């Protein structure tokens, strides 16, 4: 998807710039990063695309580097419970998305590409 610099894209860019888990320092980000590193190895970027707070857990949808999607489920109740992770092929994942979420994903990929060029 080609980005056009629309207001929606700019809003997503602002939101996503603050969601790169590689740069985050809080406890929840560290837990998620540990799960991602075990699954994918060393990462240059990990942007949170979506966060769903459920009754007993938080579910995060994350763009890992440029080409991988991970869904990480972390218990809110039992902090010793091992987080669950599901991984998805980016192309297959994109097909199921609404138009607006496709734009958000395209912005995240653009940010990740910049991270990878600089790193």
Helices and strands as residue ranges (DSSP letters): H 7-17, H 27-40, E 46-53, E 57-64, E 68-75, E 84-89, H 90-95, H 99-118
